[in-house]
Structures are given as structure tokens and as C-alpha cells.
Amino acid sequence: MTTLDDKLLGEKLQYYYSSSEDEGSDNEDEDGERKTIRDGDVNEPDIDYSADGSAVNTGPKGVINDWRKYKQLEVEQKQEQKKEMERLIKKLSMTCRSDLDLEKDKEKQKELQEKIKGKMTMQEYNMLQEEEDDEDFLQHYRMQRIEEMRRQLCRGKRFEQVYELNSGEDFLEALDKEDKSTLVMIHIYEPDVPGCEAMSGSLLCLAQEYPLVKFCSVRSSAISTSALFRDSALPALLVYKGGDLIGNFVRLTDQLGEDFFAVDLEALLQEYGLLPDKPPIVQKTVRNGAIIQNTVSDEDSDLDID
């Protein structure tokens, strides 16, 4: 049985041995303790290693380093979250802007459709009426300008025929009495020379087509030309402007043949730039709003040649 002394000294009995115990047990315990101490001296302390193989100090310095690394990772994580939030806000703002643009376009299309259907205010109606009035005014102004241009073109003297010259004096007078801007064409001919008859008929047609050009004809014998000229140069066509000779065509049958038409002669003169532009076709409005077309000349321009 356990005595009171044993209870009071029980804790000490766990650490101390009684003197009555065998000495051999003491020796064995001493040997075991020595062995344990010796083994403890030999065992190395446990060391922690990081992922890269370096030793991790678990002392006060190691704890501080771990804390710094933790704070650094925390800061980096917050920065990354902030950047991600900014990207998300930017994306959402662009989406919102696109939606607003789409809404505006839809509203514009809706307004246009309403106007097309006739749903417009009186102010808009009046604006449309004013635009129509402006268009009518511009059309009227254009017609006035065209008429003024036509009158300017027709301001020069009109001839519309072929004048026959009977002498050298008539020849010179036909050149001198006309304005310097007037184009004068003189046909030198003889009735029995091939090609002269075709030339005379062609000039009659061109006189109607080009009323501002003065066409004349004269026999070579009337202006005392040489026999060589009559035999080798007829039919001849001389073109003057301001008293100066600007075109000289001799023996035209070599280019046009003995039987030719007004269009052939016209093409030849146009090729050399010796014919002005034809009078323009002018539009004239009538009271019922219709449009008719007339040339500068009010007379019939067709001429039948027997």
C-alpha cells in the first residue's frame, strides 16, 4: 500500500532510484544513458530545404524573410488584380459605347422612316417647299444664262449664203469690209473643171450650217489668174481671217475626188481646225412646262440641191 510519504515524495521517486536497488541496474542505466547521450551527439539536427535545394533558416531571420516574401507576393497579387479590373472596365466601357451608337443609329433610322411615311411637322414641310422653290429658281436661272450665251454667239453678222464675186475689187472688198473675227472662205473655180460643181454645192450646204462664216465664189478668169493656175490648181479654196490667209487648198479633187459631198468638205476643214463650232441647241420652256429644242437659226437648215 502506498503511504503518505510515498504520495508526498511520489514525483521525486520517478526521477531518483532507491539506494536499495541493485548496483547492476545502476550500471546498466549509466551505460544506457551514456549511449543515449553519445547517440544524441552524433545525430544531426533536422534541416528544412526549399524547392530550389537551398537551406531554409527557421530561426528569427528566416521568419522575417518568409514574412517579406509573403508581403511581396501579396502586393504583386493586388497589382495583378488591379490590372485585371482595369482591363475589365475598359472592355465594358467599349461595349457600352457600341451599344449607345447602335441605339442612336436606330433612332435616326426610325426618324427617317417616319418622315418617309409622311409624319413630318409643318416646319419640315415648309422647308421642303422652299427647297422645291429654290430648284425652280435655279432652273429658270440656267435657262436665262443659256439664252444669254446663245445671243452672244449670234451677236456676229449672219450670212447663210454663198456670195458671188465678179472682180478682183470684189475679192478685196469681201475681205476688208468684214470684222476681223469673221471667217471668210473663197472658192476659185471654172465651170468646166471637174470637181468645181461639187465644191459649189457643198458650200451652199455649209453656208446654212455655219451662218457666221462668209462663203464666196469667184471665177479664176475674173481675178486674172494664170492659165497654169487654172489648169493645175482648180478647184481651189482660200480661207481668210482678219485679212490674213490661214488656209490654202488647191486641186481639192486630189483629196476628195471629183464627186464629193458637203460632209466630206466639212470633215476636211474640221481636220485642219478651220471651222467654228456649230450653233448650240438651246432648250426653251413653254407655259405648260414642256421643253422644246431649237437651233440658233429659226429658219429651215435643210437645202435641196438639184
Buried (B, 14 or more C-beta within 10 A) or exposed (E): EEEEEEEEEEEEEEEEEEEEEEEEEEEEEEEEEEEEEEEEEEEEEEEEEEEEEEEEBEEEEEEEEEEEEEEEEEEEEEEEEEEEEEEEEEEEEEEEEEEEEEEEEEEEEEEEEEEEEEEBEEEEEEEEEEEEEEEEEEEEEEBEEBEEEBEEBBEBEBBBBBBEBEEEEBBEEBBEEBEEEBBBBBBBBBEEBEBBBBBBBBBBBBBBBBBBBBBBBBBBEBBEBEEEBBEEBBBBBBBBBEEEEBBEBBBBBEEBEEEBBBEBBBEBBEEEEBBBEBBEEBEEEEEEEEEEEEBBBEEEBEEEEE
